[in-house]
């Protein structure tokens, strides 16, 4: 099932809009999740490095999966990673409320 160009454009814009919320949310939560104010620069540095690693390695890994096993195989890698990220957010949110 192929989508029309306008549908692809709208879905891409929605995806980028939602994905664009992550950096702001991460930086806003850093002061709340850092063990001490002195650790905040380290916390932000780790967030930045992990983000860069994901942006570098993620597309290559998913592309390799798609090349070897087809596009349906990408979901078997992307969905668990997305769920793990969502669970990490919920755990951090729970830790922040205590």
C-alpha positions as protocol buffer text, in pm:
chain_id: "A"
residue {
  index: 1
  type: UNK
  ca { x: 0 y: 0 z: 0 }
}
residue {
  index: 2
  type: UNK
  ca { x: 166 y: 319 z: -119 }
}
residue {
  index: 3
  type: UNK
  ca { x: 76 y: 653 z: 31 }
}
residue {
  index: 4
  type: UNK
  ca { x: 30 y: 968 z: -170 }
}
residue {
  index: 5
  type: UNK
  ca { x: 293 y: 1240 z: -151 }
}
residue {
  index: 6
  type: UNK
  ca { x: 74 y: 1473 z: 60 }
}
residue {
  index: 7
  type: UNK
  ca { x: 5 y: 1191 z: 308 }
}
residue {
  index: 8
  type: UNK
  ca { x: 376 y: 1115 z: 337 }
}
residue {
  index: 9
  type: UNK
  ca { x: 445 y: 1487 z: 389 }
}
residue {
  index: 10
  type: UNK
  ca { x: 187 y: 1515 z: 668 }
}
residue {
  index: 11
  type: UNK
  ca { x: 308 y: 1199 z: 841 }
}
residue {
  index: 12
  type: UNK
  ca { x: 671 y: 1313 z: 817 }
}
residue {
  index: 13
  type: UNK
  ca { x: 582 y: 1652 z: 966 }
}
residue {
  index: 14
  type: UNK
  ca { x: 395 y: 1488 z: 1254 }
}
residue {
  index: 15
  type: UNK
  ca { x: 685 y: 1251 z: 1316 }
}
residue {
  index: 16
  type: UNK
  ca { x: 939 y: 1533 z: 1320 }
}
residue {
  index: 17
  type: UNK
  ca { x: 714 y: 1744 z: 1542 }
}
residue {
  index: 18
  type: UNK
  ca { x: 677 y: 1470 z: 1799 }
}
residue {
  index: 19
  type: UNK
  ca { x: 1045 y: 1376 z: 1780 }
}
residue {
  index: 20
  type: UNK
  ca { x: 1139 y: 1740 z: 1826 }
}
residue {
  index: 21
  type: UNK
  ca { x: 980 y: 1740 z: 2171 }
}
residue {
  index: 22
  type: UNK
  ca { x: 1237 y: 1494 z: 2308 }
}
residue {
  index: 23
  type: UNK
  ca { x: 1543 y: 1722 z: 2337 }
}
residue {
  index: 24
  type: UNK
  ca { x: 1352 y: 1993 z: 2521 }
}
residue {
  index: 25
  type: UNK
  ca { x: 1194 y: 1740 z: 2754 }
}
residue {
  index: 26
  type: UNK
  ca { x: 1530 y: 1581 z: 2829 }
}
residue {
  index: 27
  type: UNK
  ca { x: 1704 y: 1909 z: 2905 }
}
residue {
  index: 28
  type: UNK
  ca { x: 1410 y: 2029 z: 3115 }
}
residue {
  index: 29
  type: UNK
  ca { x: 1416 y: 1709 z: 3322 }
}
residue {
  index: 30
  type: UNK
  ca { x: 1793 y: 1708 z: 3376 }
}
residue {
  index: 31
  type: UNK
  ca { x: 1788 y: 1934 z: 3686 }
}
residue {
  index: 32
  type: UNK
  ca { x: 1517 y: 1716 z: 3843 }
}
residue {
  index: 33
  type: UNK
  ca { x: 1693 y: 1384 z: 3780 }
}
residue {
  index: 34
  type: UNK
  ca { x: 2048 y: 1490 z: 3857 }
}
residue {
  index: 35
  type: UNK
  ca { x: 2159 y: 1360 z: 4198 }
}
residue {
  index: 36
  type: UNK
  ca { x: 2311 y: 1696 z: 4291 }
}
residue {
  index: 37
  type: UNK
  ca { x: 2337 y: 2040 z: 4128 }
}
residue {
  index: 38
  type: UNK
  ca { x: 2710 y: 1984 z: 4079 }
}
residue {
  index: 39
  type: UNK
  ca { x: 2630 y: 1678 z: 3863 }
}
residue {
  index: 40
  type: UNK
  ca { x: 2407 y: 1870 z: 3621 }
}
residue {
  index: 41
  type: UNK
  ca { x: 2678 y: 1939 z: 3359 }
}
residue {
  index: 42
  type: UNK
  ca { x: 2770 y: 1570 z: 3360 }
}
residue {
  index: 43
  type: UNK
  ca { x: 2404 y: 1473 z: 3327 }
}
residue {
  index: 44
  type: UNK
  ca { x: 2353 y: 1703 z: 3030 }
}
residue {
  index: 45
  type: UNK
  ca { x: 2675 y: 1577 z: 2869 }
}
residue {
  index: 46
  type: UNK
  ca { x: 2561 y: 1216 z: 2903 }
}
residue {
  index: 47
  type: UNK
  ca { x: 2221 y: 1305 z: 2757 }
}
residue {
  index: 48
  type: UNK
  ca { x: 2389 y: 1474 z: 2461 }
}
residue {
  index: 49
  type: UNK
  ca { x: 2627 y: 1185 z: 2399 }
}
residue {
  index: 50
  type: UNK
  ca { x: 2351 y: 925 z: 2418 }
}
residue {
  index: 51
  type: UNK
  ca { x: 2136 y: 1131 z: 2181 }
}
residue {
  index: 52
  type: UNK
  ca { x: 2421 y: 1159 z: 1933 }
}
residue {
  index: 53
  type: UNK
  ca { x: 2493 y: 787 z: 1954 }
}
residue {
  index: 54
  type: UNK
  ca { x: 2130 y: 705 z: 1884 }
}
residue {
  index: 55
  type: UNK
  ca { x: 2113 y: 944 z: 1589 }
}
residue {
  index: 56
  type: UNK
  ca { x: 2434 y: 797 z: 1448 }
}
residue {
  index: 57
  type: UNK
  ca { x: 2387 y: 426 z: 1505 }
}
residue {
  index: 58
  type: UNK
  ca { x: 2008 y: 393 z: 1495 }
}
residue {
  index: 59
  type: UNK
  ca { x: 1948 y: 462 z: 1125 }
}
residue {
  index: 60
  type: UNK
  ca { x: 2243 y: 245 z: 1022 }
}
residue {
  index: 61
  type: UNK
  ca { x: 2124 y: -47 z: 1231 }
}
residue {
  index: 62
  type: UNK
  ca { x: 1766 y: -20 z: 1107 }
}
residue {
  index: 63
  type: UNK
  ca { x: 1888 y: 16 z: 749 }
}
residue {
  index: 64
  type: UNK
  ca { x: 2099 y: -297 z: 783 }
}
residue {
  index: 65
  type: UNK
  ca { x: 1800 y: -486 z: 923 }
}
residue {
  index: 66
  type: UNK
  ca { x: 1582 y: -368 z: 635 }
}
residue {
  index: 67
  type: UNK
  ca { x: 1847 y: -462 z: 379 }
}
residue {
  index: 68
  type: UNK
  ca { x: 1896 y: -813 z: 514 }
}
residue {
  index: 69
  type: UNK
  ca { x: 1549 y: -908 z: 637 }
}
residue {
  index: 70
  type: UNK
  ca { x: 1306 y: -660 z: 477 }
}
residue {
  index: 71
  type: UNK
  ca { x: 1115 y: -367 z: 620 }
}
residue {
  index: 72
  type: UNK
  ca { x: 888 y: -571 z: 849 }
}
residue {
  index: 73
  type: UNK
  ca { x: 1198 y: -674 z: 1049 }
}
residue {
  index: 74
  type: UNK
  ca { x: 1261 y: -310 z: 1140 }
}
residue {
  index: 75
  type: UNK
  ca { x: 959 y: -314 z: 1371 }
}
residue {
  index: 76
  type: UNK
  ca { x: 1113 y: -599 z: 1571 }
}
residue {
  index: 77
  type: UNK
  ca { x: 1402 y: -368 z: 1662 }
}
residue {
  index: 78
  type: UNK
  ca { x: 1234 y: -27 z: 1671 }
}
residue {
  index: 79
  type: UNK
  ca { x: 929 y: -118 z: 1881 }
}
residue {
  index: 80
  type: UNK
  ca { x: 1123 y: -268 z: 2177 }
}
residue {
  index: 81
  type: UNK
  ca { x: 1361 y: 30 z: 2178 }
}
residue {
  index: 82
  type: UNK
  ca { x: 1068 y: 272 z: 2174 }
}
residue {
  index: 83
  type: UNK
  ca { x: 897 y: 82 z: 2455 }
}
residue {
  index: 84
  type: UNK
  ca { x: 1217 y: 79 z: 2660 }
}
residue {
  index: 85
  type: UNK
  ca { x: 1245 y: 454 z: 2615 }
}
residue {
  index: 86
  type: UNK
  ca { x: 885 y: 503 z: 2721 }
}
residue {
  index: 87
  type: UNK
  ca { x: 940 y: 286 z: 3029 }
}
residue {
  index: 88
  type: UNK
  ca { x: 1255 y: 481 z: 3118 }
}
residue {
  index: 89
  type: UNK
  ca { x: 1053 y: 803 z: 3096 }
}
residue {
  index: 90
  type: UNK
  ca { x: 785 y: 663 z: 3324 }
}
residue {
  index: 91
  type: UNK
  ca { x: 1043 y: 541 z: 3575 }
}
residue {
  index: 92
  type: UNK
  ca { x: 1218 y: 879 z: 3576 }
}
residue {
  index: 93
  type: UNK
  ca { x: 885 y: 1054 z: 3616 }
}
residue {
  index: 94
  type: UNK
  ca { x: 804 y: 829 z: 3912 }
}
residue {
  index: 95
  type: UNK
  ca { x: 1145 y: 899 z: 4067 }
}
residue {
  index: 96
  type: UNK
  ca { x: 1092 y: 1272 z: 4020 }
}
residue {
  index: 97
  type: UNK
  ca { x: 761 y: 1263 z: 4210 }
}
residue {
  index: 98
  type: UNK
  ca { x: 913 y: 1102 z: 4519 }
}
